[in-house]
């Protein structure tokens, strides 16, 4: 059964949260695919993952590159899984993948200050629960630590 995690972004932006979650994914020995919905977001995330801290970067690529299948983290606009990821991150309202059961985890990151993003997250929650998957809801406390709320 696929575990689906809903991350309600209110205290920090996607750019602040995603790199940490990706680092934890790689530490577990898993590969990740990040699905965005616009080329602008895909390019921005690609740039950001190279420079998000002065001390490190996240090895990654996009599905526009020749060796996409070799990347430990792949940023895509499609529903495919060319790098054989165990974890799929959905950002900016990306659709639930048709092959959801093939992943260990799905992480849905949504902007808690955007009414449309909240509505879509609720729709995803219902669909995931109706399909019988484990779903958890995470929200940040005042110190930025993730707290499980449901």
WOPENOR-V674914 format. One record per pair of residues at least 24 apart in sequence whose C-alpha atoms are under 7 Angstrom apart, sorted by the first residue. I is the first residue (numbers start at 1). GAP is how many residues later the second one is. D is the distance in whole Angstrom. If there is no record, write none. Layout:
i: (I,I)
gap: (GAP,GAP)
d: (D,D)
This chain:
i: (1,1,2,2,2,2,2,2,3,3,3,3,3,3,4,4,4,4,4,4,5,5,5,5,5,5,6,6,6,6,6,6,7,7,7,7,7,7,8,8,8,8,8,8,9,9,9,9,10,10,10,11,11,19,30,30,31,31,31,31,31,32,32,32,32,32,32,32,33,33,33,33,33,33,33,34,34,34,34,34,34,35,35,35,35,35,35,35,35,36,36,36,36,36,36,37,37,37,38,42,42,93,93)
gap: (100,132,99,101,102,103,131,132,101,102,103,130,131,132,101,102,103,130,131,132,101,102,103,130,131,132,101,102,103,130,131,132,101,102,103,130,131,132,101,102,103,104,130,131,100,101,102,103,101,102,103,129,133,30,55,56,41,42,54,55,56,40,41,42,53,54,55,56,40,41,42,52,54,55,56,40,41,42,54,55,56,40,41,42,43,54,55,56,59,40,41,54,55,56,58,40,55,57,39,33,34,24,27)
d: (7,6,6,6,5,6,6,7,6,5,6,6,5,6,6,5,6,6,5,6,6,5,6,6,5,6,6,5,6,6,5,6,6,5,6,6,5,6,6,6,6,6,6,5,7,6,5,5,7,5,7,7,7,7,7,6,5,6,4,6,6,6,5,6,5,6,5,6,6,5,6,6,7,5,6,6,5,6,6,5,6,6,5,5,7,6,5,6,6,6,5,7,5,6,6,5,6,6,7,6,7,6,7)
